[in-house]
């Protein structure tokens, strides 16, 4: 069994969904410390042919866990929809995707960031036909005092998984031997984003899955997210 673990990001990029695609079980690491100005509450989209932030304003203080972060502006959805119209109204699949985003936003009534992000990710995973076992780390009956690699290993062992997919950036600080000694094969994903047609003069990588959806449509985004990228 294969597992991936990641913080619940806001409308994450295609690499996030590729990790979901490769895994059998996906864990939202929602009870770790929130990092200010991270991808947990913001993501890049393309507007006027350049990268710009789509940001959810939040109330935060040092040491707050992600699942305790509250959204600071009740009008954030209205503002985001307006920004998406301005950015993608001329895209090939604007009407198809915008209608689905409006429906998605209509169902969001909670004001905690982690809940919003998880809801969005689960809904998009459904659009992309990514049927996986999703769980929150905060709801697992594990030793919550463990940190770093030990915490990840505890989660992986909880689900009896043998393969753990991790981002290539984690290779600098993870103890590969510790995972091996626990019977876990650690696989690093060096995700290489394939270029696609965007509303920009040159390709801009690392943008939200929204950019893919508006430019390629749902059908081709499914194909994009399920082709080999590493």
Secondary structure as UniProt FT lines:
FT   STRAND          2..6
FT   HELIX           14..22
FT   STRAND          25..28
FT   TURN            36..37
FT   TURN            39..40
FT   STRAND          42..47
FT   TURN            48..49
FT   STRAND          50..55
FT   STRAND          58..59
FT   TURN            62..63
FT   HELIX           66..68
FT   STRAND          70..71
FT   TURN            74..75
FT   HELIX           76..88
FT   TURN            89..90
FT   TURN            92..93
FT   HELIX           94..106
FT   HELIX           113..127
FT   TURN            128..129
FT   STRAND          133..136
FT   HELIX           137..139
FT   TURN            144..145
FT   HELIX           148..158
FT   TURN            159..160
FT   STRAND          163..167
FT   HELIX           168..172
FT   HELIX           176..181
FT   TURN            182..183
FT   STRAND          185..189
FT   HELIX           209..226
//
